[in-house]
Amino acid sequence: MSDALHLHVGPSVLLVDEQASIGERVRTMLEPERDIRFSHCLEPAKALKLARELKPTVILQDLVMPAVDGFTMLRFYKACPELEATPVIVLSSREDPRDKSRAFELGASDYIVKLPNRIELVARVRAHSRSYLAQRERDAALAELADAMQKLERSNAELARLSRTDALTGIANRRVFDESLDQAYRRLAREKRPLSLVLLDVDYFKRFNDHYGHVSGDRCL
């Protein structure tokens, strides 16, 4: 797949129809619209793979095909995480309310009796493409915001940890000691119980630092 396909950010249409003549008519209708990219898949068996590669903003799906019908293709699109949000416009040679109802139940975004006039087709393609692209931008913005919030939470948690930890020894620092002492004092005061405090000190540690150096002293601590 060429880089140009992936760089395209405007409307892009994938027609899935086994009739080459329909493909040429749709191509002719969309050709004057310079910003609309058009692709035609003649084989339904390859449509899912091609749609995942092209990432169209609209899929034009023929309803009646000998190999596999449009209803089955709708199920395939909606079951694919990469395509479930892609608008699918069903193209049918007949205007049957039952077919329309079933198509919409399966997730179709629109239903057109083929082929409409050029103005109607372009309008529908643009309307569904705008809606899809706007939703995709919102989803990307929300995902970026969620990622930023997670990073901020991790940073805040790390800052909180560092503010309560001695950098050299990795144990709780003076702030934690003061908080813990205050909590213990208040609890034991309520319970009318004594509070004992044990202090430890390393004698002559300055001599150790002077003799072995401060780096060795830090390791020792």
Buried (B, 14 or more C-beta within 10 A) or exposed (E): EEEEEEEBEEBBBBBBBBBEEBBEBBBEBBEEBEEBBBBBBBEBEEBBEBBBBBBBBBBBBBBBBEEBBBBEBBEBBBEEEEBEBBBBBBBBEEEBEEBBEBBBEBBBBBBBBBBBEBEEBBEBBBBBBEBBBEEBEEEEEEEEEEEEEEEEEEEEEEEEEEEBBBEEEEEEBEEBEEEEEEEEEEEEEEEEEEEEEEEEEEEEEEEBBEEEEEEEBEEEE
